[in-house]
Amino acid sequence: QVQFVESGGGLVKPGGSLTLSCEVSGNTGNAFIVNAIAWYRQAPGKQRELVAAVSGGGNTNYVDSVRGRFTISRDNAKNTAYLKMVSLKPEDTAVYYCNAIRSWDGSPVYDSWGQGTQVTVSS
């Protein structure tokens, strides 16, 4: 029983910046440290997609569409992951979720998702 609480979303103009937070709580055991933390997003009418992931050791990966604009990080002491987004585009508009993942090509570790946080990029 792991809970994810996403926050930090909002309305921002194209080219703007925003930083999202993902607090992980519950009976995680050592999962937060062992597993990578991943950010996903789902835009209206589209499938949920994997955006970025950061391993317990700090290795990162990104989907091509956000590479160079988004930075994922984690604070193991706070059980929190972050997604710093710059140069935001309207196509970044989506509800952003977090989860754990064991590999970039793998499925989310937990079946239960948080409420997500809405990011809207519009002039």
C-alpha positions in Angstrom: 0.0 0.0 0.0 1.9 2.9 -1.4 0.4 6.4 -2.0 1.6 9.0 -4.5 0.7 12.7 -4.0 1.5 14.9 -6.9 1.6 18.7 -6.6 2.9 21.8 -8.2 0.9 22.0 -11.3 -0.8 25.1 -12.6 -1.3 27.4 -15.5 1.8 28.7 -17.2 2.5 30.6 -20.5 4.4 29.0 -23.3 8.1 29.2 -22.6 7.5 29.3 -18.9 8.7 27.0 -16.1 7.1 24.8 -13.5 8.4 22.3 -10.9 6.3 19.3 -9.9 6.7 17.3 -6.7 5.8 13.7 -6.0 5.7 12.6 -2.3 5.7 8.9 -1.8 4.3 7.4 1.4 3.0 4.2 2.9 4.6 0.8 3.3 7.3 1.3 0.7 9.9 -0.7 2.5 13.1 0.0 0.6 11.2 0.4 -2.7 11.7 4.1 -2.9 15.5 3.6 -2.8 15.6 0.4 -4.9 13.2 1.4 -7.7 13.3 4.3 -10.1 10.7 7.0 -9.7 8.9 7.9 -12.9 6.7 10.8 -14.1 3.9 10.0 -16.5 1.4 12.3 -18.2 -1.9 12.0 -19.9 -3.3 14.6 -22.2 -7.0 14.8 -23.2 -7.8 12.1 -25.7 -4.4 10.5 -25.5 -2.8 7.5 -23.7 -0.8 7.9 -20.6 2.9 8.1 -21.5 6.1 7.8 -19.6 7.9 11.1 -19.5 11.0 10.7 -17.2 12.5 8.4 -14.7 15.3 8.6 -12.1 16.9 5.6 -10.5 17.9 5.3 -6.9 21.4 5.9 -7.9 20.5 9.1 -9.8 20.5 7.8 -13.4 17.9 9.5 -15.5 16.1 9.0 -18.8 13.5 11.0 -20.7 11.1 10.7 -23.5 12.5 12.4 -26.6 9.8 15.1 -26.6 11.0 16.5 -23.3 14.7 15.8 -23.4 16.7 19.0 -22.7 13.7 20.8 -21.2 12.7 18.6 -18.3 14.9 17.5 -15.4 13.9 14.8 -13.0 15.5 14.4 -9.5 14.8 12.8 -6.2 15.4 13.4 -2.5 15.5 10.0 -0.8 15.5 11.6 2.7 12.1 13.2 1.9 10.7 10.3 -0.2 10.1 12.9 -2.8 10.8 13.2 -6.5 10.7 16.3 -8.6 10.2 17.3 -12.2 11.6 20.6 -13.2 10.1 21.8 -16.5 11.4 24.7 -18.6 10.5 26.0 -22.0 7.1 24.6 -21.7 5.0 24.1 -24.8 1.2 23.8 -25.2 1.7 20.2 -26.1 3.0 19.6 -22.5 -0.5 20.2 -21.2 -1.6 17.1 -19.4 -2.3 15.6 -16.0 1.0 14.5 -14.6 1.4 11.4 -12.4 4.2 9.6 -10.7 4.9 6.0 -9.9 7.8 3.6 -9.5 9.4 1.7 -12.3 12.0 -1.0 -12.5 13.2 -0.3 -16.0 12.5 2.2 -18.7 10.7 -0.4 -20.8 8.8 -1.8 -17.9 5.4 -1.3 -16.4 4.6 0.8 -13.4 5.3 -1.0 -10.2 2.1 0.0 -8.4 -1.4 -0.4 -9.8 -2.8 2.5 -7.7 -2.3 6.0 -9.1 -2.4 9.3 -7.3 -4.8 12.1 -8.3 -2.2 13.7 -10.5 -1.5 17.4 -11.0 -2.8 19.4 -13.9 -0.3 21.3 -16.0 -1.8 23.7 -18.5 0.4 25.6 -20.9 -1.5 28.4 -22.7 -1.1 32.0 -23.6 
